[in-house]
């Protein structure tokens, strides 16, 4: 039986683990904590930090692993690239590109040098670095974190400095970035590249929780409906331009954008499958399975998952959210209508673990219409 190594055992990895098991793979999962819904699904678990490249490379060699991947984790992508490269396995990106896209400052520098998606920003390591910044409101983020950790909005220099302390504390390199606040509808682009050709470029509305920093997602709507055809076309064109500028020839790329009055602007770019299960939304609507296609490419198998016929329009994905530190219960989180699919990450009574520290995803459902847009 062929062996796959999945970095992480959280909710984002469950789809990948299930797919690989159903495809006949022996799945080894790893995490620095023995927890997460993926823990019960892997064949074998090893308690190893997903950024510990030497330990994971040794594990992969010792076990004869033939595939290494992670879904929805920026933190894991440099490790995925390094371990796969060291073992001569297929990887969608190089270690250098993984490092570039995992660091928000490096990515902004890269885009600025190519005149792509101009946004005012600055790297911050200490309070003095913020001197002279006068673009408010602003967003302050850790340069190298994920999951909306340490992200906050600043309306003044005093708030910026307070936000900076939180961002630096959440950064592994003690580095933050301050950016101008982008205004406008938020969209996600799921792009898929095969042999240098963009074969999928799907745009969905990304709905976020009001009054929380960092864009905590509450749902997605496909197709995107929040702006004009011209604005959505410009967003798809920007996504394609970014993918080509980064030199990505194969695999998935996930982008978050704001459709500002000055045109679409990039919030995030990451060369991986998204962590919001949008692949399932796209599969239901378009008949295209980006999850399966990713693993078929990585395993050097025939690429069959992009050939399905369109199925439906006007679908939505709705997240169930709950504050961290509370015992989970399914009772308050029933789908508003008969769902196409629903899943919870926790069992009743399990305490919701903090990720962003504000509201955490505890499950989701797919709906036949964009019902979550009005919630």
Rosetta blueprint (number, residue, H / E / L):
1 X L
2 X L
3 X E
4 X E
5 X E
6 X E
7 X E
8 X L
9 X L
10 X L
11 X H
12 X H
13 X H
14 X H
15 X H
16 X H
17 X H
18 X H
19 X H
20 X H
21 X H
22 X H
23 X L
24 X L
25 X L
26 X E
27 X E
28 X E
29 X E
30 X E
31 X L
32 X L
33 X L
34 X L
35 X L
36 X L
37 X H
38 X H
39 X H
40 X H
41 X L
42 X L
43 X L
44 X E
45 X E
46 X E
47 X L
48 X L
49 X L
50 X L
51 X L
52 X L
53 X H
54 X H
55 X H
56 X H
57 X H
58 X H
59 X H
60 X H
61 X H
62 X H
63 X H
64 X L
65 X L
66 X L
67 X E
68 X E
69 X E
70 X L
71 X L
72 X L
73 X L
74 X H
75 X H
76 X H
77 X H
78 X H
79 X H
80 X H
81 X H
82 X H
83 X H
84 X H
85 X H
86 X H
87 X H
88 X L
89 X L
90 X L
91 X L
92 X L
93 X L
94 X L
95 X H
96 X H
97 X H
98 X H
99 X H
100 X H
101 X H
102 X H
103 X L
104 X H
105 X H
106 X H
107 X H
108 X H
109 X H
110 X H
111 X H
112 X H
113 X H
114 X L
115 X L
116 X L
117 X L
118 X L
119 X L
120 X L
121 X E
122 X E
123 X E
124 X E
125 X L
126 X L
127 X H
128 X H
129 X H
130 X H
131 X L
132 X L
133 X L
134 X L
135 X L
136 X L
137 X L
138 X E
139 X E
140 X E
141 X E
142 X E
143 X L
144 X L
145 X L
146 X L
147 X L
148 X L
149 X L
150 X L
151 X L
152 X E
153 X E
154 X E
155 X L
156 X L
157 X H
158 X H
159 X H
160 X H
161 X H
162 X H
163 X H
164 X H
165 X H
166 X H
167 X H
168 X H
169 X H
170 X H
171 X L
172 X L
173 X L
174 X L
175 X L
176 X E
177 X E
178 X E
179 X E
180 X E
181 X L
182 X L
183 X L
184 X L
185 X E
186 X E
187 X E
188 X E
189 X E
190 X E
191 X E
192 X E
193 X E
194 X E
195 X L
196 X L
197 X E
198 X E
199 X E
200 X E
201 X E
202 X E
203 X E
204 X E
205 X E
206 X E
207 X E
208 X E
209 X L
210 X L
211 X L
212 X L
213 X L
214 X L
215 X L
216 X L
217 X E
218 X E
219 X E
220 X E
221 X E
222 X E
223 X L
224 X L
225 X L
226 X L
227 X L
228 X L
229 X H
230 X H
231 X H
232 X H
233 X H
234 X H
235 X H
236 X H
237 X H
238 X H
239 X H
240 X H
241 X H
242 X H
243 X H
244 X H
245 X H
246 X H
247 X L
248 X L
249 X L
250 X L
251 X E
252 X E
253 X E
254 X E
255 X E
256 X E
257 X E
258 X E
259 X E
260 X E
261 X L
262 X L
263 X E
264 X E
265 X E
266 X E
267 X E
268 X E
269 X E
270 X E
271 X L
272 X L
273 X L
274 X L
275 X L
276 X L
277 X L
278 X H
279 X H
280 X H
281 X H
282 X H
283 X H
284 X H
285 X H
286 X H
287 X L
288 X L
289 X L
290 X H
291 X H
292 X H
293 X H
294 X H
295 X H
296 X H
297 X H
298 X H
299 X L
300 X L
301 X L
302 X L
303 X L
304 X L
305 X L
306 X L
307 X L
308 X L
309 X L
310 X L
311 X L
312 X L
313 X L
314 X L
315 X E
316 X E
317 X E
318 X E
319 X E
320 X E
321 X E
322 X E
323 X L
324 X L
325 X L
326 X L
327 X E
328 X L
329 X L
330 X L
331 X H
332 X H
333 X H
334 X L
335 X L
336 X L
337 X L
338 X L
339 X L
340 X L
341 X E
342 X E
343 X E
344 X E
345 X L
346 X L
347 X L
348 X L
349 X L
350 X L
351 X E
352 X L
353 X L
354 X L
355 X L
356 X L
357 X L
358 X L
359 X L
360 X E
361 X E
362 X E
363 X E
364 X E
365 X E
366 X E
367 X E
368 X L
369 X L
370 X L
371 X H
372 X H
373 X H
374 X H
375 X L
